[in-house]
Amino acid sequence: MTVKKIELLSPAKNLACGIEAINHGADAVYIGAPKFGARAAAGNSLEDITALIAYAHLYHVRVYITLNT
């Protein structure tokens, strides 16, 4: 029998929120890409997303990039 694990997925409106979500136990976070997110005004740069991915991978946390057109 395969046991399925629930994934705690947290929104990250910016780099700081993403880091805090990871620090508080999120299994994964999602963040909007610049010019393609529903919240384009959030100001997430590619550098911020890269930094979030690097931090997340230290803790084996997944990062999903949202694209809305």
Residue pairs with C-beta under 8 A, 6 or more apart in sequence:
7 27
7 28
8 25
8 26
8 27
8 28
9 26
9 27
9 28
9 29
9 30
9 64
10 18
10 21
10 26
10 28
10 29
10 30
11 17
11 21
11 29
11 30
11 31
12 18
12 21
12 29
12 30
12 31
12 52
13 31
13 32
13 39
13 42
13 44
14 31
14 42
14 43
14 44
14 48
15 44
15 48
15 49
15 51
15 52
18 29
18 31
18 52
18 55
18 56
18 63
19 52
19 55
21 29
22 29
22 55
22 56
22 59
22 61
26 61
27 61
27 62
28 61
28 62
28 63
28 64
29 52
29 56
29 61
29 62
29 63
29 64
30 63
30 64
30 65
30 66
31 37
31 44
31 48
31 49
31 52
31 63
31 64
31 65
31 66
32 38
32 39
32 40
32 42
32 44
32 65
32 66
32 68
33 44
33 46
33 49
33 65
33 66
33 67
34 40
34 43
34 44
34 45
34 46
36 66
36 67
36 68
36 69
37 44
37 66
37 67
37 68
38 66
38 68
49 63
49 65
52 63
53 63
56 62
56 63
